[in-house]
């Protein structure tokens, strides 16, 4: 598989996902399909809180993108405010 295509595909699906019911349904279907096979979804390229919120509500298992932090040392960790926001969403 071409990793670049995979990342580009996710970036195209994620960008503006909160405004596009068609792509929201596609993400729902992909999540359902992944869970049937015992897998999950990782959404890449998240740059806006609205995108993250929509993806959390759509049941995406893992997320990454500049909104959550720039690439760097694993020790840098997640911004505490973002961690609290994610924890609140996960508990609701």
N, C-alpha and C positions, 0 to 999 in steps of 0.2 A: 504494500500500500504506500501511496505517496503521502508522506506526513505533511508536506506543504499544502496539498489539496485539503487534507483533513482540517488543518488549522484555518485555512481560508474559508472552508465551508462553514465552520463553526462561527467564525467572525461574521460572515454574511447572515447567518441565522440569528445571531445574538444582537447585532446592531439594530436598535429600534424595536426589539421584540415586544415591548410593552404597548406598541401602537399597531401591531399587525396580528389580527385574530387568525389568519391563515397559518402564519408561522407558529403561533402559539399552539394550534391544533397539531401541527407537524411535530413539535417538540413533545406534546402529550403522547402522540403515537409512538415516537422513537423511544420514549421512556417506557411505555407499556411493552414494546417489542424487546427492549433491552432486559427488562425484568423477567420476561418469559424465559430468557436464556440465562438468567442468573447474573446478569451484568447491570451496569448502571451507566448514567450519562455524565460526562464532564463537559461543561460549557466553558469555552475559552473566548477571550477577547472582550471581557466585560469592562466597560469604561464609565458607565453611568448607573447611579443608584436605582433608577427606574428599571433598567434592564435586569439588574440583580434581583430586585423585588419580584419582577414577573417570573424569572427563572426559578426562584425559590418556591413561588406559588404553583408553578407548573411541575414541581417535584424533581427538578434536576438534582442529582446526587452530590456533585462536586463542581466548584467554579474556580476560575482563575482569570486574572486580567489586571490591567493597570489600576482599576478602581481599588482593588484589594492590596496592591503593592507592586512596586517596580521589581523586575528581576534582580536578585541579589543573593546574599548570604542567607541561608536558611535560619540563621540565628537572629535575623532582624525581626522576625515575627510579624504578626498582623497588628495593625493599628488598634489600640484598645477600644476606641469608639466603634470601629467596624466590627470588632469581635462581639461587643455588647449588642449591636444591632442584629447581627446574625443569630446570636443566642436567643434574643427576644423573638425573632421570626420562627426559629426552630421550635420553640416552646408553645407557639400559638396554633 
